[in-house]
Amino acid sequence: MIDHSIFQNKTAAYYTLGCKLNFAETSAIGRQLYNSGITRVRKGQQADICVINTCSVTELADKKGRQAIRKAILENPNAFVVVTGCYAQLKPEEIAEIDGVDLVLGAEQKLDVVQYLDDLKKKDKGEVVTSKTHRIRSFVPSVSADDRTRYFLKVQDGCDYFCSFCTIPFARGRSRNGSIADLVKQAEQVVQEGGKEIVLTGVNIGDFGHTTNESFLDLLKELDDVEGVIRYRISSIEPNLLSDEIIDFVAGSKRFAPHFHMPLQAGSDDVLKFMKRKYDTSLFRHKIDKIKTVLPDAFIGVDVIVGVRGETDDYFKDSEDFIRSLDISKLHVFTYSERPGTQALNIDYVVDPKTKHARSKALLDISDEKHRVFMESHKGTRKKVLFEHTKRGKRMHGFTENYLKLYSDYDPKYINKVIEVEVGEYDENEMAMKALF
C-alpha cells in the first residue's frame, strides 16, 4: 500500500514525445499525480519526479527518447525518473541501463504510475515493470488540453493490423476502446472546462467498438449531441474503416469538422501488398472522391512513407503519380526506418539513404504545391476561425473548420472564441492566410 503522505509538497516535470495520444496520456498521468498531492514543477525549478513518455515509431524516435531522458536527468539530477511509452514497452532493459533512470513502466502500467512510486528513493539501476504485449487488455481514458483551446480525447488504443513495417501493435497491444457513455461524459467535462474543440485520438480509431460491442459511427452520433462543443475533428483513420456512412454523417453533422486525415503509406498497389495494408489505391481514391463530393471544401491530409524495403524506382514513380492525381490538401511524409522484429526485414531490396531523401523531397514539394492551392482557393470566402491561446510575437493564429490556418494581430478578446472572418492573402512568413475582420 502506497503511503501518499510521501507525495506532499513534491513536484513533477513531464516530457512527452510522439503522437497526440501520448500527450493525452501524459495529461492523465499528471492528473493522477496531482490527485496524490504532486504538483507540476514551476519553470526554473528542479523537480522531485520526472516522467518521460516516449515514442518508438522510428529509430530517430528512439534516439530522441534517449536524449529526452538524459535532458530530464541533467535538468533534475536528484529527481526520481520514470520512463514509459512505446520505447519503454519495446526496449525496457535498454532504458533501464541509462544512468539515472529509476523506473521503466510498460504500456499496461503507465496510467497507474502512483502504484509504482514507493518511497521515491533513487535506485542503483532502473527497475522494469512491463507486461507481455498480447496480455494488455485495459483501456484507460485520457484527455489533454492544448492551451485550453483544443482538447485531445483518447477513444481507442492498440492495433490488430500488424503491418509489415510497424511495431505499434507490439508497443500498444491489441485494439481496445472506452465506452460511448464514458467518452460522452469526458466530452461534457471538456465543455465545463471551457474547451471549444475536441480531437478524437487513438492508434486505430476507426476500429473503435471491439471491446464494447459499439461502433465508431455510433460514437460520432452521440458526441455530436453534446451541447457546448463547437467542433470535433477526427484524427488519422484507416481508409478501409472510413465508411461512406461516416463521411455522409460528418457532412450532415452539427459539430464534426470537414477535416479528414488518412494514411495512404504508398501509392503503389504492389507496395501496399507487401506492407500488408488492408486496401488498394482504388479504394483510397474512392474515399477521396466521396469526401470531395459531399464536402468539397474539406481538408484532406494524407500520410506517406518513402523508402520502405522493396520500393523500387518504378514503384515510387507509381506512388508519386498516384499522389499527384489526388485532390488532397497536404502530405505528411515519413522516411522508412527499419524496426527490429518486423516482417519488412525479410524483403531483400533496400533503398539507400540518399534515394530516401530524394523521394521525401519530391513528395514534400508536391505537398507544398497542393497545400498552397488548397489555401488560396478559399481566398475571399468567409469562414469561422477559433483563435488559440498561443501566439508568436504580436500574432495570434487559429484554424477554420476545414483546417485553414489564419493569422491576425494579437487581441486577447478573440482568444478561444469562434469568429467569422474573411480569408485574406497568404503570408509566406506566417505560413497562413490573413484573417480580415
C-alpha positions as CSV (number, residue, x, y, z in Angstrom):
1,M,0.0,0.0,0.0
2,I,1.5,3.4,-1.0
3,D,1.9,6.0,1.7
4,H,0.6,9.1,-0.1
5,S,2.0,11.4,2.6
6,I,5.4,11.0,0.9
7,F,4.0,12.9,-2.1
8,Q,3.0,16.0,-0.2
9,N,4.9,19.1,-1.4
10,K,6.6,17.1,-4.2
11,T,6.7,18.4,-7.8
12,A,6.8,16.6,-11.1
13,A,8.2,17.5,-14.6
14,Y,6.7,15.9,-17.7
15,Y,8.4,15.2,-21.1
16,T,6.3,13.9,-23.9
17,L,7.4,12.7,-27.4
18,G,5.4,11.4,-30.3
19,C,1.7,11.4,-31.1
20,K,-1.2,13.3,-29.7
21,L,-2.3,10.1,-28.0
22,N,0.9,10.3,-25.9
23,F,0.1,13.9,-24.9
24,A,-3.4,12.9,-23.8
25,E,-1.9,10.0,-21.7
26,T,0.7,12.3,-20.1
27,S,-2.1,14.6,-19.2
28,A,-3.9,11.7,-17.5
29,I,-0.7,10.8,-15.6
30,G,-0.3,14.4,-14.5
31,R,-3.8,14.4,-13.1
32,Q,-3.2,11.2,-11.3
33,L,-0.1,12.5,-9.6
34,Y,-1.8,15.8,-8.8
35,N,-4.7,13.9,-7.1
36,S,-2.0,12.3,-5.0
37,G,-0.5,15.6,-3.9
38,I,2.2,16.1,-6.5
39,T,2.1,19.4,-8.4
40,R,3.7,20.4,-11.7
41,V,7.2,21.9,-11.2
42,R,7.5,25.7,-11.8
43,K,9.7,26.9,-14.6
44,G,13.3,27.3,-13.5
45,Q,12.9,24.9,-10.5
46,Q,14.1,21.3,-10.2
47,A,11.5,18.6,-10.0
48,D,11.3,15.7,-7.5
49,I,9.8,13.4,-10.1
50,C,10.4,13.3,-13.9
51,V,8.0,11.4,-16.2
52,I,9.2,10.8,-19.7
53,N,6.6,9.4,-22.1
54,T,8.4,8.1,-25.2
55,C,7.7,7.2,-28.8
56,S,9.2,4.4,-30.9
57,V,7.7,4.7,-34.3
58,T,11.2,5.1,-35.9
59,E,14.9,4.7,-34.9
60,L,15.0,8.5,-34.7
61,A,12.2,8.4,-32.2
62,D,14.2,6.0,-30.0
63,K,17.2,8.4,-30.2
64,K,15.0,11.4,-29.3
65,G,13.7,9.4,-26.4
66,R,17.2,8.8,-25.0
67,Q,18.0,12.4,-25.5
68,A,14.9,13.5,-23.6
69,I,15.7,11.1,-20.7
70,R,19.3,12.4,-20.4
71,K,18.0,16.0,-20.6
72,A,15.5,15.4,-17.8
73,I,18.2,13.8,-15.6
74,L,20.6,16.7,-16.3
75,E,18.0,19.3,-15.5
76,N,16.7,17.4,-12.4
77,P,19.7,15.5,-11.0
78,N,18.0,14.4,-7.8
79,A,14.7,13.5,-9.3
80,F,13.1,10.1,-9.3
81,V,13.0,9.3,-13.0
82,V,10.1,7.3,-14.6
83,V,10.2,6.4,-18.3
84,T,7.2,5.0,-20.1
85,G,5.6,4.9,-23.5
86,C,6.2,2.8,-26.6
87,Y,10.0,2.8,-26.4
88,A,9.8,1.7,-22.8
89,Q,7.5,-1.2,-23.8
90,L,9.7,-2.4,-26.6
91,K,13.1,-1.9,-25.1
92,P,12.8,-1.6,-21.3
93,E,16.2,-3.1,-20.4
94,E,17.9,-0.7,-22.8
95,I,16.3,2.2,-21.0
96,A,17.0,0.8,-17.5
97,E,20.7,0.8,-18.3
98,I,20.7,4.6,-18.7
99,D,22.4,6.1,-15.6
100,G,19.8,8.0,-13.5
101,V,16.7,6.1,-14.6
102,D,14.8,4.6,-11.7
103,L,11.7,3.1,-13.1
104,V,10.6,1.8,-16.6
105,L,6.9,1.2,-17.0
106,G,5.2,-0.6,-19.9
107,A,2.0,0.2,-21.7
108,E,-0.2,-1.6,-19.2
109,Q,1.3,0.2,-16.2
110,K,1.9,3.7,-17.4
111,L,-1.5,5.1,-16.5
112,D,-1.2,3.8,-12.9
113,V,2.1,5.4,-12.1
114,V,1.4,6.2,-8.5
115,Q,1.2,2.5,-7.6
116,Y,4.9,2.0,-8.6
117,L,6.4,5.1,-7.0
118,D,7.1,3.6,-3.5
119,D,9.5,5.8,-1.5
120,L,10.9,7.9,-4.3
121,K,14.4,7.0,-3.4
122,K,17.0,6.9,-6.3
123,K,18.0,3.4,-7.4
124,D,21.3,2.0,-8.4
125,K,19.7,0.6,-11.6
126,G,16.3,1.2,-13.2
127,E,13.5,-1.2,-12.2
128,V,11.5,-2.6,-15.1
129,V,7.7,-3.3,-14.8
130,T,6.1,-4.4,-18.0
131,S,3.5,-6.9,-19.3
132,K,3.7,-9.1,-22.4
133,T,2.0,-7.1,-25.1
134,H,-0.5,-9.7,-26.0
135,R,-1.8,-9.6,-22.4
136,I,-2.5,-5.9,-22.5
137,R,-6.3,-5.5,-22.3
138,S,-7.1,-2.5,-20.2
139,F,-8.3,0.8,-21.6
140,V,-7.7,3.9,-19.5
141,P,-9.4,7.0,-20.8
142,S,-7.4,10.2,-21.1
143,V,-7.8,13.7,-22.4
144,S,-5.3,16.6,-22.7
145,A,-5.7,20.3,-23.3
146,D,-3.7,22.2,-25.9
147,D,-3.6,25.6,-24.2
148,R,-7.2,25.2,-23.2
149,T,-8.3,25.8,-26.8
150,R,-8.1,22.3,-28.4
151,Y,-8.6,19.1,-26.4
152,F,-7.4,15.6,-27.4
153,L,-9.8,12.8,-26.3
154,K,-8.4,9.3,-26.4
155,V,-11.2,7.0,-27.6
156,Q,-9.3,3.8,-28.6
157,D,-5.9,2.2,-28.1
158,G,-3.9,-0.6,-29.6
159,C,-4.0,-2.2,-33.1
160,D,-4.7,-5.6,-34.6
161,Y,-3.3,-4.9,-38.1
162,F,0.4,-5.9,-37.8
163,C,1.5,-4.1,-41.0
164,S,4.9,-5.4,-42.1
165,F,6.8,-2.2,-41.3
166,C,5.2,-1.3,-37.9
167,T,5.9,-2.0,-34.3
168,I,2.9,-0.3,-32.8
169,P,0.9,-3.5,-32.1
170,F,3.9,-4.7,-30.1
171,A,4.2,-1.4,-28.2
172,R,0.5,-0.7,-27.7
173,G,-1.2,-4.1,-27.6
174,R,-4.4,-5.3,-29.2
175,S,-7.2,-2.9,-30.2
176,R,-9.5,-1.8,-27.3
177,N,-11.6,1.2,-26.5
178,G,-13.7,3.1,-23.9
179,S,-17.4,3.0,-23.8
180,I,-19.5,5.6,-25.6
181,A,-21.2,6.6,-22.3
182,D,-17.8,7.3,-20.6
183,L,-16.4,9.2,-23.6
184,V,-19.5,11.4,-23.8
185,K,-19.0,12.2,-20.1
186,Q,-15.4,13.2,-20.9
187,A,-16.6,15.5,-23.7
188,E,-19.1,17.1,-21.3
189,Q,-16.2,17.7,-18.8
190,V,-14.2,19.4,-21.6
191,V,-17.2,21.8,-22.0
192,Q,-17.2,22.5,-18.3
193,E,-13.5,23.4,-18.5
194,G,-14.2,25.9,-21.3
195,G,-12.9,23.7,-24.2
196,K,-14.3,24.5,-27.7
197,E,-12.7,21.9,-29.9
198,I,-12.1,18.2,-29.3
199,V,-9.9,16.0,-31.5
200,L,-10.7,12.3,-31.3
201,T,-7.4,10.3,-31.0
202,G,-6.3,6.7,-30.9
203,V,-4.0,4.2,-32.5
204,N,-6.6,2.9,-34.9
205,I,-9.7,4.9,-34.1
206,G,-11.9,3.5,-36.9
207,D,-11.6,0.1,-35.2
208,F,-13.5,1.6,-32.2
209,G,-16.1,-0.7,-30.7
210,H,-14.4,-4.2,-30.4
211,T,-14.4,-4.2,-26.6
212,T,-17.9,-2.6,-26.1
213,N,-19.9,-4.0,-29.0
214,E,-20.4,-0.5,-30.3
215,S,-19.3,1.3,-33.5
216,F,-17.3,4.4,-34.4
217,L,-20.3,5.8,-36.2
218,D,-22.4,5.3,-33.0
219,L,-19.7,7.2,-31.1
220,L,-19.8,10.1,-33.5
221,K,-23.6,10.4,-33.4
222,E,-23.6,10.5,-29.5
223,L,-20.7,13.0,-29.4
224,D,-22.5,15.2,-31.9
225,D,-25.3,15.8,-29.4
226,V,-23.0,17.1,-26.6
227,E,-24.1,20.7,-26.1
228,G,-21.3,23.3,-25.8
229,V,-18.7,21.6,-28.1
230,I,-18.2,23.9,-31.1
231,R,-16.4,21.4,-33.2
232,Y,-14.8,17.9,-33.3
233,R,-12.0,16.7,-35.5
234,I,-11.4,13.0,-36.4
235,S,-7.7,12.3,-36.2
236,S,-6.0,9.7,-38.6
237,I,-8.4,7.0,-39.7
238,E,-7.6,4.0,-41.9
239,P,-9.3,4.4,-45.3
240,N,-10.9,0.9,-45.2
241,L,-12.5,1.9,-41.9
242,L,-13.7,5.3,-43.1
243,S,-17.0,4.1,-44.4
244,D,-19.2,6.2,-46.8
245,E,-21.8,6.3,-43.9
246,I,-19.2,8.1,-41.7
247,I,-18.4,10.6,-44.4
248,D,-22.1,11.3,-45.0
249,F,-22.7,11.7,-41.3
250,V,-19.8,14.2,-41.0
251,A,-21.3,16.1,-44.0
252,G,-24.6,16.5,-42.2
253,S,-23.5,16.7,-38.6
254,K,-23.8,19.7,-36.3
255,R,-20.3,19.7,-34.9
256,F,-17.9,17.5,-36.9
257,A,-15.4,19.5,-39.0
258,P,-14.9,18.8,-42.7
259,H,-11.4,17.6,-42.0
260,F,-10.1,14.1,-42.7
261,H,-6.7,12.5,-42.3
262,M,-5.9,9.1,-43.8
263,P,-2.7,7.0,-44.0
264,L,-2.0,6.1,-47.6
265,Q,1.6,5.0,-46.9
266,A,2.2,4.1,-50.6
267,G,0.5,4.9,-53.9
268,S,1.6,1.6,-55.5
269,D,-0.6,-1.5,-55.1
270,D,2.4,-3.8,-55.1
271,V,4.0,-1.9,-52.2
272,L,0.7,-1.8,-50.3
273,K,0.6,-5.6,-50.6
274,F,4.0,-6.2,-49.0
275,M,3.3,-3.5,-46.5
276,K,0.2,-5.8,-45.6
277,R,-2.2,-2.8,-45.8
278,K,-5.9,-3.6,-45.9
279,Y,-6.8,-1.5,-49.0
280,D,-5.6,-0.7,-52.5
281,T,-5.3,2.6,-54.4
282,S,-8.7,2.2,-56.0
283,L,-10.4,2.2,-52.6
284,F,-8.3,5.1,-51.4
285,R,-9.2,7.2,-54.5
286,H,-12.9,6.3,-53.9
287,K,-12.7,7.7,-50.4
288,I,-11.1,11.0,-51.6
289,D,-13.7,11.3,-54.3
290,K,-16.5,10.6,-51.9
291,I,-15.3,13.2,-49.4
292,K,-14.9,15.9,-52.1
293,T,-18.4,15.1,-53.5
294,V,-20.3,15.7,-50.2
295,L,-17.8,18.1,-48.7
296,P,-16.0,20.0,-51.5
297,D,-14.2,22.3,-49.1
298,A,-12.9,19.6,-46.8
299,F,-9.3,19.5,-45.8
300,I,-7.7,16.0,-46.5
301,G,-4.3,15.2,-45.0
302,V,-2.5,12.0,-46.1
303,D,0.4,10.1,-44.6
304,V,3.0,8.6,-46.9
305,I,6.1,6.5,-46.1
306,V,9.1,6.7,-48.6
307,G,11.9,4.2,-48.9
308,V,10.4,1.1,-47.5
309,R,12.1,-2.2,-48.3
310,G,11.0,-3.3,-51.7
311,E,10.1,0.2,-53.0
312,T,11.9,0.2,-56.4
313,D,12.2,3.3,-58.6
314,D,9.3,2.1,-60.7
315,Y,7.1,1.5,-57.6
316,F,8.0,5.0,-56.3
317,K,7.1,6.6,-59.6
318,D,3.7,4.8,-59.5
319,S,3.2,6.2,-56.0
320,E,4.3,9.7,-56.9
321,D,1.9,9.8,-60.0
322,F,-1.0,8.5,-57.9
323,I,-0.5,11.0,-55.1
324,R,-0.2,13.9,-57.6
325,S,-3.5,12.9,-59.1
326,L,-5.4,13.0,-55.8
327,D,-7.5,16.1,-54.7
328,I,-5.9,16.3,-51.3
329,S,-4.7,19.2,-49.2
330,K,-1.4,18.2,-47.6
331,L,1.0,15.3,-47.2
332,H,2.8,14.1,-44.1
333,V,5.9,12.4,-45.4
334,F,7.8,9.9,-43.3
335,T,11.1,8.2,-44.2
336,Y,11.1,4.5,-43.6
337,S,13.0,3.3,-40.6
338,E,13.8,-0.3,-40.0
339,R,12.3,-1.6,-36.8
340,P,13.5,-4.9,-35.1
341,G,11.1,-7.8,-35.3
342,T,9.0,-6.5,-38.2
343,Q,8.2,-8.6,-41.3
344,A,9.6,-6.0,-43.6
345,L,13.1,-7.0,-42.7
346,N,12.5,-10.2,-44.8
347,I,12.3,-8.1,-48.0
348,D,15.7,-8.1,-49.8
349,Y,15.5,-4.8,-51.8
350,V,16.9,-2.0,-49.6
351,V,16.6,1.7,-50.5
352,D,19.7,3.7,-49.8
353,P,19.6,6.9,-47.6
354,K,20.3,9.3,-50.5
355,T,17.4,7.9,-52.5
356,K,15.1,8.0,-49.5
357,H,16.0,11.7,-49.0
358,A,15.3,12.5,-52.7
359,R,12.0,10.7,-52.6
360,S,11.0,12.5,-49.5
361,K,11.8,15.9,-51.0
362,A,9.9,15.1,-54.2
363,L,6.7,14.3,-52.2
364,L,7.2,17.3,-49.9
365,D,7.3,19.5,-53.0
366,I,4.0,18.0,-54.1
367,S,2.6,18.6,-50.7
368,D,3.6,22.3,-50.7
369,E,2.0,22.8,-54.0
370,K,-1.2,21.1,-53.1
371,H,-1.4,22.9,-49.7
372,R,-0.9,26.3,-51.3
373,V,-3.5,25.7,-53.9
374,F,-6.0,24.5,-51.3
375,M,-5.5,27.5,-49.1
376,E,-5.6,30.1,-51.9
377,S,-8.8,28.5,-53.3
378,H,-10.5,29.9,-50.2
379,K,-9.3,33.5,-50.5
380,G,-12.3,35.8,-50.3
381,T,-14.6,33.3,-48.6
382,R,-16.0,33.7,-45.1
383,K,-15.0,31.1,-42.5
384,K,-15.3,30.6,-38.8
385,V,-12.0,30.6,-37.0
386,L,-11.1,29.5,-33.5
387,F,-8.2,31.6,-32.3
388,E,-5.8,29.9,-30.0
389,H,-4.1,30.9,-26.7
390,T,-0.6,30.5,-28.2
391,K,0.9,33.5,-30.0
392,R,4.0,34.2,-31.9
393,G,5.4,37.7,-31.5
394,K,2.5,40.0,-32.0
395,R,0.4,37.5,-33.9
396,M,-2.4,35.1,-33.0
397,H,-3.3,32.1,-35.0
398,G,-6.3,29.9,-35.4
399,F,-7.9,27.3,-37.6
400,T,-11.2,27.2,-39.6
401,E,-13.5,24.2,-39.6
402,N,-11.7,22.9,-42.7
403,Y,-8.2,23.5,-41.2
404,L,-7.2,26.7,-42.9
405,K,-4.6,28.3,-40.8
406,L,-5.3,32.0,-40.3
407,Y,-3.4,34.8,-38.5
408,S,-4.1,38.3,-37.2
409,D,-2.7,40.9,-34.8
410,Y,-3.0,39.6,-31.3
411,D,-6.1,40.6,-29.5
412,P,-7.0,38.8,-26.2
413,K,-10.7,39.3,-26.6
414,Y,-10.7,36.9,-29.6
415,I,-8.8,34.0,-27.9
416,N,-10.8,30.8,-27.5
417,K,-13.6,32.4,-29.4
418,V,-15.1,31.3,-32.7
419,I,-15.2,34.4,-35.0
420,E,-16.4,34.7,-38.6
421,V,-13.8,36.4,-40.8
422,E,-13.0,36.8,-44.4
423,V,-10.0,34.8,-45.7
424,G,-7.3,37.2,-47.0
425,E,-3.9,36.8,-48.7
426,Y,-1.4,34.0,-48.0
427,D,1.6,35.2,-46.0
428,E,4.9,33.2,-46.5
429,N,6.3,34.2,-43.2
430,E,3.3,33.2,-41.2
431,M,2.5,30.2,-43.4
432,A,-1.1,31.2,-43.0
433,M,-3.9,33.3,-44.6
434,K,-4.7,36.7,-43.2
435,A,-8.0,37.0,-41.2
436,L,-10.0,40.0,-42.2
437,F,-12.5,41.2,-39.7
